[in-house]
Amino acid sequence: MSSLYIALKHFHLTTVALTIMLFLFRSALMLWYPRGLNWRWVRVVPHVIDTLLLLSGTGLMFLIHQYPLVNHWLTAKLTALLLYIVFGTLALKRGRTRRTRLTALLFALLSLGYLVAVARIHSPTIGLF
């Protein structure tokens, strides 16, 4: 494996860990100190990390020559990412009631778990079938 691939993969995995930790932190703020979601760094830093995550993922995709709609595991991963974004937005911003936010948070975490599982084993079925 090339050193570029290894470096990019490690960078991608680091941004994955950071984005998950920041999402969990923002979720905790939403539950116990909602005003904390208005802190400037809490609004800015996750977007920077998520942008770096998306760029590194795109770089890896081109480097290993595997693409959504061609490789089923990558299509599943991209679909899970979109669901995670929608549910995460509902949980942290757009949900109008606490119940809606909690339900969206649960689905965001399930989407995230599925995304990570698919990424690890490169199979959309993650051993379900």
C-alpha positions as CSV (number, residue, x, y, z in Angstrom):
1,M,0.0,0.0,0.0
2,S,1.2,3.5,-0.7
3,S,2.1,5.8,2.0
4,L,-0.4,8.3,0.6
5,Y,-3.2,5.8,1.1
6,I,-2.1,5.0,4.7
7,A,-1.8,8.7,5.6
8,L,-5.1,9.6,4.1
9,K,-6.8,6.6,5.7
10,H,-5.4,7.6,9.1
11,F,-6.5,11.2,8.6
12,H,-10.0,10.0,7.6
13,L,-10.3,7.7,10.6
14,T,-9.2,10.6,12.9
15,T,-11.8,12.9,11.5
16,V,-14.4,10.1,11.9
17,A,-13.5,9.9,15.6
18,L,-13.7,13.6,16.0
19,T,-17.0,14.0,14.3
20,I,-18.5,11.2,16.4
21,M,-17.2,12.8,19.6
22,L,-18.5,16.2,18.6
23,F,-21.9,14.8,17.7
24,L,-22.1,13.1,21.1
25,F,-21.0,16.2,22.8
26,R,-23.6,18.4,21.0
27,S,-26.2,15.7,21.7
28,A,-25.4,16.0,25.4
29,L,-25.6,19.8,25.2
30,M,-29.0,19.5,23.5
31,L,-30.3,17.3,26.3
32,W,-28.8,19.0,29.3
33,Y,-27.7,22.5,28.3
34,P,-29.4,23.6,25.1
35,R,-28.0,27.1,25.2
36,G,-24.5,25.6,24.8
37,L,-25.4,24.7,21.2
38,N,-25.2,28.5,20.5
39,W,-21.5,28.7,21.5
40,R,-19.6,29.9,18.4
41,W,-17.0,27.0,18.4
42,V,-19.8,24.4,18.8
43,R,-21.4,25.9,15.6
44,V,-18.2,26.2,13.6
45,V,-15.8,23.3,14.5
46,P,-18.1,20.4,13.6
47,H,-18.5,21.9,10.1
48,V,-14.8,22.2,9.6
49,I,-14.2,18.6,10.8
50,D,-17.1,17.3,8.7
51,T,-15.7,19.0,5.6
52,L,-12.3,17.5,6.2
53,L,-14.0,14.1,6.7
54,L,-15.9,14.4,3.4
55,L,-12.8,15.5,1.5
56,S,-10.6,12.7,2.9
57,G,-13.4,10.2,2.1
58,T,-13.6,11.4,-1.4
59,G,-9.8,11.2,-1.8
60,L,-9.9,7.6,-0.5
61,M,-12.6,6.8,-2.9
62,F,-10.6,8.0,-5.9
63,L,-7.4,6.5,-4.6
64,I,-8.9,2.9,-4.2
65,H,-11.1,3.3,-7.3
66,Q,-14.3,2.4,-5.6
67,Y,-17.4,4.5,-6.2
68,P,-21.0,4.8,-5.1
69,L,-23.5,3.2,-7.4
70,V,-20.8,0.8,-8.6
71,N,-19.7,-0.7,-5.2
72,H,-22.7,-1.5,-3.1
73,W,-21.0,-1.0,0.2
74,L,-20.1,2.5,-0.7
75,T,-23.6,3.2,-1.9
76,A,-24.9,2.0,1.5
77,K,-22.4,4.1,3.3
78,L,-23.4,7.2,1.4
79,T,-27.1,6.5,2.0
80,A,-26.4,6.0,5.7
81,L,-24.4,9.3,5.8
82,L,-27.3,11.2,4.2
83,L,-29.7,9.7,6.8
84,Y,-27.3,10.6,9.6
85,I,-27.2,14.2,8.4
86,V,-31.0,14.5,8.2
87,F,-31.6,12.9,11.6
88,G,-28.7,14.7,13.2
89,T,-30.1,18.0,12.0
90,L,-33.5,17.2,13.4
91,A,-32.0,16.1,16.7
92,L,-29.8,19.2,17.1
93,K,-31.6,22.0,15.4
94,R,-34.8,21.4,13.6
95,G,-36.8,19.2,16.0
96,R,-39.5,21.3,17.6
97,T,-40.3,19.0,20.6
98,R,-38.0,17.2,22.9
99,R,-39.6,13.9,21.8
100,T,-38.9,14.6,18.2
101,R,-35.3,15.5,19.0
102,L,-34.8,12.3,21.0
103,T,-36.3,10.1,18.3
104,A,-34.2,11.8,15.7
105,L,-31.1,11.4,17.9
106,L,-31.8,7.6,18.2
107,F,-32.1,7.3,14.4
108,A,-29.0,9.4,13.9
109,L,-27.0,7.1,16.1
110,L,-28.5,4.0,14.4
111,S,-27.5,5.4,11.0
112,L,-24.1,6.2,12.3
113,G,-23.6,2.7,13.7
114,Y,-24.7,1.2,10.4
115,L,-22.4,3.5,8.5
116,V,-19.4,2.5,10.6
117,A,-20.2,-1.2,10.4
118,V,-20.5,-1.0,6.6
119,A,-17.2,0.9,6.4
120,R,-15.4,-1.7,8.5
121,I,-16.6,-4.8,6.6
122,H,-17.3,-3.4,3.1
123,S,-20.7,-5.0,2.9
124,P,-24.1,-3.4,3.0
125,T,-25.7,-6.3,4.7
126,I,-23.2,-6.2,7.7
127,G,-23.9,-9.8,8.4
128,L,-27.7,-9.5,8.6
129,F,-28.3,-12.0,5.7
